[in-house]
Every structure is written in C-alpha cells, then in structure tokens.
Amino acid sequence: MVTAEPAPGRPPARRPAEAGGGATAGAGHGEVRGPGGWPVALVVADAERLLADALALALTGRGYRVRATATTRGGLLRAVLDHRPDACLLDLHLSDGRALDVVDQIHRSAPETRILALSREADPGVVEIAIEAGAAGYLSKDRGVDALDRALRRILAGELFVEANLALEARQGSPATGSRSLRWLTHRELEVLRRLTEGDGTVEIARALDMTTNTARTHVQNVLDKLGVHSRLEAVALANRLKTDLRSG
C-alpha cells in the first residue's frame, strides 16, 4: 500500500552530490535543498502505517519533501520507481517480509536514490549485507529524528553512513578481507588514507586537503577505527596490500 502526494514538476532524476556538496537548509528547519537548489525528496517505508506516517510528518517538519510512504516491499519499490526520490528511508522488516532484496532492486533500478536502512537489529552481519546490497547508510531504528536528519545529510553528500560501533564490528566480523575493508571509508577518508601512504603527517594532510588540523586528526582516527587497526603504520601497511583498490577508489 502506498500513500503518495501529487508529484509536481521537479528536476529530472539525478545522482546525489559528491562529498562536500550535500543537502542544506536555511534558518531553523527551513526546506532542505540539494546542491542544485531543488527540494530534497524522500520515500519512507515502515511495516506499520502509523509509524510510516509519523516519520514522514517528522521529516516534513525538518524541511524534507516526503513524496510517498509504503508498508510493503512491492509498494516501496513502486513508490521509488514512480517518484525517483533523492533518498529512501526503509525499515528492513516490512509488513510482508524482510526488505533486503528490495534494497538491491532499488540500487539497480534507481541508482540515483540513496538508501538509508533502518532496523532494530544491531547485527553486524545484517549491516554488511545491507551495505553490500546497495544501502548508503544504516541506522538503528531506535535513534531519534535528529540522528535520522544527520544520517540523511551524510548520505546525500555522497558518504557512506554507518554508526561507528556497527561499522567496526561488521568490518572485523566479516570473513572477507581485502578491498571490502575500504568500502567502509568515505571519499574524504580515502583521501586521508592516500596521504598517509605518502608519508604525510596531520599538518600536511590538513594543508593538502584544506581542513583544520583537528579535522584531519578526526579523519585519521576514523580511518583507523573503520579499518580495525591501531596505528597509522598499520593503516599504511593495509593500504599498501590493497594499493590497486586504493588507487582506483
């Protein structure tokens, strides 16, 4: 079942902004707009109609344009294909079953739509499957609207968003190694890792990437955490083993 508002003329489907050019809003909770100035459109799906509508209302209050809500896997896919939203928030457990297969279908059929998966499961294995299927983010369903808003802005900026503890557990718990380790890094974190392999320290990274030293230090720590290593030397050693993937990243 899908509840949708009319779809007034809006720019044609487009790819999300790269890191650094994500959604913005004016003062307070003004309308959220993409880098080209268009309103950011969403589709929301939850197993419970009341929860889907409540979430849609909350996000509308934050300045997003919710084009449709859905409670079933088929309804969600139809809503995304009909409206081509900038992002889709979906509960991984919809009223007619688990929605991991729909994540893959949306990713293949509407690659311009960024997917934020919501779940009460804190299972790193589920996180990994969702990301591999094409989700751009994974957030606990118990988090509030503020956390949803932040996660949406991150994925709309072209980043991969996974709560840090889940990302680390999923990376460490995965039996696969190699290039999949890099999947957890954002575009900016990959740039930082590249600078580390070139021997740059915090000051050099900050200067090269036009950021403060505190920001550079934070990015470096995020790289270490997501790769599951304890030092910059270990990160460089891992990157060197994966240098082919890193250069093409």
Order of alpha helices (4+ residues) and beta strands (2+ residues): beta-beta-alpha-beta-alpha-beta-beta-beta-alpha-beta-alpha-beta-alpha-beta-alpha-alpha-alpha-alpha-alpha-alpha
